[in-house]
């Protein structure tokens, strides 16, 4: 009986320890990033394909390697992401679905937040973002009033308060000093000239803004 009691105590103790460990891990994950209305969700870039080509000519910081961005909206007890994506165009998507889409492509999400002095811009930006919903995706990455690409969508949302700015685009591979081969072929197929020097924006450029602070991984 004494031996059985010791086994039971050891088993219960082990289960309690395991439960405590699980709870600590869950709490640690939940508290890692406390999402706020207006947070910007940046999606880590892949190393190949369109994602890699975007990052190749736009990456400015070692810690910032992104190919997509959306703005978070808390509404009616739910959390959404407002963004422009190749699939679905300019849209309002649940945070859950947005995260699942990135997991399918094995891409992590990093949360950035406007610094306190710029937080007042968020309500107007979200209202502006809502006015752009339903527009198609801009697959040419050349500014167009009728369609938007991801960073273009965000820049426009915050444009009234000049949170971000348009800059001359470059498609030059920093390693070779020449137009990246991917982009040469990309625009040739569209019978378009590579828009080198034309105004535009990109996720890495937005992430490098001094008006943002990096909060952590989602």
Buried (B, 14 or more C-beta within 10 A) or exposed (E): EEEEEEEEEEEEEEEEEEEEEEEEEEEEEEEEBEBBBBBBBBBBBBEEEBBBBBBBBBBEEEEBBBBBBBBBBBEEEEBBBBBBBEEBBBBBBEBEEBBEBBEEEEBEBBBBBBEEEBEEBBEBBBEBBBEBBEBBBBEBBBBEEEBBBBBBBBBBBBBEBEBBEBEEBBBBBEEEEEBBEBBEEBBEEEEEEBBBEBEBBBBBBBBBBEBBEBBEEB
